[in-house]
Amino acid sequence: MIDRHLSIEEWEQLLGQQVRAARIERGLDQTELASLANVSIATLSNLERGRGSQVRTLVAVARALDRTEWLETFAPNIGISPMQMLRTKRRAQRPPMRVRRRAADSSRG
């Protein structure tokens, strides 16, 4: 289990270790993965060492490793509630509400 209270630097190192392990598992060296991800070797090396990186780099490398499921956990598909869809449909089907005007008060004058 991963400690959810890791510092940003610790999270970067953990992500870098996971990228490195996935690269090695696929039998790729840094030069090959950097080429597949269209990033420089230095950029990939920084990512693997947890030395700061851009989200763009992480996405490119995850795609090159066929590990986009890592990214999908950041953006889960949130569907619309069936009840909310029903309420919206009912509102759209209602006739417009009439506004009643009060007759002018004859006692004012």
Secondary structure, 3 states (H helix, E strand, C coil): CCCCCCCHHHHHHHHHHHHHHHHHHCCCCHHHHHHHHCCCHHHHHHHHHCCCCCHHHHHHHHHHCCCCHHHHCCCCCCCCCHHHHHHHHHHHHCCCCCCCCCCCCCCCC
